[in-house]
Amino acid sequence: MFTAYFDASGDENSPVVTVAGFVSRVSKWERFEQQWRGLLPPDIALFHMTDFASSRKGWELWKEITDQRAHLMAQLTSCIKKNTNKGFAASVAKKDYDRVNLQYAISEDFGGRYVLCGMACLAELQRWATSQKQDYRRIRCVFEDGDDGQGRLLKLAETVGFNVIRQSKRLIRAFDACDLGAWKARRIVDAAFDKKMHRYDPAGFKRTLASLDELGPILQDNGILRTKAIEQVCVNSRVPVRLGTHEAAYGGNV
């Protein structure tokens, strides 16, 4: 039996929202939990990549010890790699989503960027399951509880046959791995946008993707849903068009 866990990085106000997760056999997740707990300092019960990166909430004394921080991160990413079969990540930039939302009623009919990213990850999970001759409907998909739009995501996933539930992070260490993967994937996508030129740099994305280190081989499918991909989601999902807004959304280039 396989179980997949997913977590988000960023929210609807962030420049980029990312959902990332990993799938593995139940026995490997049990091994992961034991090994993961052994790597963390005794006073750290839950791993939050944001806290680790900013040296707060228990990580204050680690702020200046660069080598030790790098060593721990290498150990954590190696633990994820050894105990998971495949990783998935999907990201949507706010400006791309907002542009499509001017033309299509996606925010009302489909949901926010979290929903788009979550469904994209599940689609990749389905493709992976097919390649492994597994029935994706038998894979238990667990999302960390609390993200905005989660109810909509779970409802959509259930309509196409996914076995989805939500659970609290404090109960499951697999969410620590997803938190780390989502944080790294979001930072890489965010860095790929040239803030001064307001454009996306594909070459820059490929360069920064290499910084995933040990996670690289299982998170290489880190995808970005750009404008055309979001439009296609709208078409496939029959999202209503906002009448009279197409020219405004695309500067008159119809």
N, C-alpha and C positions, 0 to 999 in steps of 0.2 A: 504494500500500500504506500502511496505517495501523499505527501502533504506539502502545500505551498503556502508561504507566508508573505504578506505584502505590507509595506508602510509608505507613508508620503513624506516628502520634504518640501517646505514652502506652503503657502496658503494662497487663497484667491487674490490677495493683494501683492504677492511677491512677483518679481519679474519673470520667474520661472517656477512652475510646479512640476514635481517629479514623483512618480510612484515606482518603487522598485521592490523586487522580491526574489525569493529563491525556492526551488522545489527540491525535495529530497525524500528518500525513504524514511519511514517513521523511526526505524532503528538507527539511522545515521543522525537524525535530529536529536535523539536521546544521547548519542555519543557527543554531538556538538555541545549540548547543554552542559555536560560534565566538563569538557575541555575548556569551554568558554569561561565558565565560572572560575576555573583554576588560573586563568590568565589575568583576570581583573584584580585590582587591589582589594584587600579585604573590606574596606569601607565603601566600596562602590557596588551597590546592589543592582542598579540598572545602568546600562551604557547608553548615553546620549551623545552622539557625535558633536552636536552643537556645543555641549558643555565641555567636552574634551578639547575641541578646537579653540574655545575661548578661555580655557583654564579656570573654570568655575564649578561650583556645586560638587566639591570634593577633589577637583583636579588642580587647585591653586598651587600646590607645591610642585607640580609638574611643569609649570610655565617656562622655566629657564633651562630645564634639562632636555635639550633637543634630542640628544642621542637616545635617551631612554624612551622618549615619546615615539621616535621613529621605530625603535625596536618593538615596542608594544603594538604599534599599528601594523607592523609586518607580521607579528604573531597572530593578531586578530584576523587579518585578511587571509592568512594562510589557513587558519582554523575554518573559516567560511568555505574556502576553496576545497579543502579536504572532505568536508562533510555535506556538501550540496552537489546536486547533479547539474543544475542549470540556473542561471540568473536572468532576470528580465527587468528592464527599466524603460520608462516612457516619459517624455517631458513635453510640456506645452508652454510657450512664451506668452505672456499676457498680451503683448501687442498683436501677435498673430490671432489669438482668440478674440480679442476685442474687434479686430478688423472683420473677421467673419461674422461676429455677432451683430454687426451693423447691417449685414445682408440677410442673415438667417436668424430666426428666433431660437437660437441654440440654448441660451441661458434659461429660457422658460420651458422649452420642450425637451431638452436633453439633459442639461445640467452644466455645472462648471468644469473647470479644467481637471479637477481631481477625478471626475467621472470619466472624462476622455482618457486620461492616463491609465486609470484602473482597467478600463475595458481593453485598451491597447495591450497592456501586460497580459491580460487573460487570453487575448487572441494569440499572443506569442506562446503562451503556455499550451494552448490547444494545438498549435503547430508542432511544438516540441513533443507533446504526447503522441500525436499521430506518427511522428518520425520514430518514436520508441515503441510503436505498436501498443500504446496504452489508451484506455478509454478516458478522455479528459473529464467525463462526468463522474468518474469514480475518484478523482483527485480532490481531496479536501482543501479548499482555498480559504485561508484565514486572513482577514484584514484587521489591522490594529484599530481598535474602537476609538471613535471620537472625531474623525475628520469630517469637515463640512461636505455635505452631499453624499455621505456614505449610504444612506438609506436608498437613494436613487440608484447608486451603483450596484448595490446588492440585488435590487429588484430587477434591473436590466440583465445582470449576470444570470439570475435564476431563470429568466424567460428563454435563454438560449442553452439551458441545461447545466450550468456550472453549479457545483456544490459549494456554496459560499456561506460563511458565517463571520461574525466580528467577535473579537475577544480583547481583553485588557492587556496592555503591554507588561504590566507588573507580574503577570502570571507566566509569560512565555519569553524565554531568552532568544528564540529565533527572531523575534522582532528587533533585537539589538543588531543582528546582522543586516536586516532590512533597513534599519535606521542608518547604519554606516553606508550601505550601498546607495540608498536614495540621496544621502547628503553629498557623497562624492559625485554621483551622476549629475545631480542638479548643479553643483559648482562647475563641473566641466562644461555643461551646456551653457550656463550663464557666462562663462569665460569666452565661449565661442562667439558671442555677440560683440561686435565692435560698438561700444557705447557712443563714441564720438560720431561715427558714421551712421549709426542706427541701422546696422545691417548684420546679417549672419555670415560668419566666415567658416565655410565647410572645412577648409584646410586647417584652420585653427582648432576646430572640433576634433579632427583626427589626431592632431598633435597632442592635445590635452587628454584625449581618451587614453593615451599611453600611461598617464599618471595613475591609472587604476591599479597598477602594479599586479599583485597576485590576483586581484579580482578581474583583471582584464579578460582572461580566457572565458569566464562565465558571464560577464556583463558586456561583451562586445556588441550585443544586440541593442545596446542603449540607443533608443530611437527618439527622434524629435518630430512631433507632429507639427509641420509648418502649415501655412495657409491652405494650400491645395489639399493636403491630407484632411484637415478639419472640414473643408468644404465637401469632400467626398463622404465624410461621416454624415454630414447633414443630408446629402442626397440619398445615401443608403438608408438613413433612418427616417426619411421623409419629413425632415424638419421644415416647417413653413418658412417661406420667403417673406421678408419684410417688404411690403409693396412700396415702390418708389424710392428705395434706398440703395439700389445697386450702383447707380452712378456716383452717389455720394461716397460709398464705401471704397470705390476704386478710382476716385479722382476723375471720373468722366471717361475712363478708358474701358468702355464696354465692348 
